[in-house]
Amino acid sequence: MKFNKTTWIVIILFIISFIVLPLLFQDSLIVLIVNTIFFILIIIGIIYDLFEERRTKKNK
C-alpha cells in the first residue's frame, strides 16, 4: 500500500487528536470538540474516497 501526502496528514491528525490531546488535556471539552471535528472529517474523507474510486472505475 502506497501512502501519499494526504494519507500521512490524516494519520498525523488522527494520532494528535486521539492520542496526544487526551493525554495532555484529560477530561477537557476542547479535546471532545477537536475529536468530533476530526472524526467527522475522516468519515467525510472516506465517503469521498469511495465515490471518487467508483467514478474513476466507470471512466476506465
C-alpha positions in Angstrom: 0.0 0.0 0.0 1.5 3.3 -1.1 0.8 6.3 1.2 0.5 9.7 -0.4 0.8 13.1 1.2 -2.8 13.3 2.2 -2.7 9.9 3.9 0.2 11.0 6.1 -1.6 14.2 7.1 -4.7 12.2 8.1 -2.5 9.7 10.1 -0.7 12.5 11.9 -4.0 14.4 12.7 -5.5 11.1 14.0 -2.6 10.5 16.3 -2.6 14.0 17.6 -6.4 14.1 18.2 -7.0 10.7 19.7 -3.7 10.0 21.5 -1.7 13.2 22.3 -4.5 15.6 23.1 -6.3 13.3 25.6 -3.0 12.7 27.4 -2.3 16.5 27.6 -5.9 17.7 28.4 -7.7 15.0 30.3 -11.5 15.4 30.6 -11.4 18.6 28.6 -14.2 20.0 26.4 -11.6 21.1 23.8 -10.5 17.5 23.3 -14.1 16.4 22.8 -14.7 19.2 20.2 -11.5 18.5 18.3 -12.0 14.8 18.3 -15.5 15.2 17.0 -14.4 17.5 14.2 -11.6 15.2 13.1 -13.8 12.2 13.3 -16.4 13.9 11.0 -13.6 14.9 8.6 -12.3 11.4 8.5 -15.8 10.0 7.7 -16.3 12.6 5.0 -12.9 11.8 3.5 -13.7 8.0 3.5 -17.0 8.6 1.8 -15.5 11.0 -0.8 -12.7 8.5 -1.5 -15.2 5.7 -2.1 -17.2 7.8 -4.5 -14.0 9.0 -6.3 -12.9 5.4 -6.7 -16.2 4.3 -8.2 -16.2 7.3 -10.5 -12.7 6.6 -11.8 -13.6 2.9 -12.4 -16.5 3.9 -14.5 -14.3 6.2 -16.7 -11.8 3.4 -17.5 
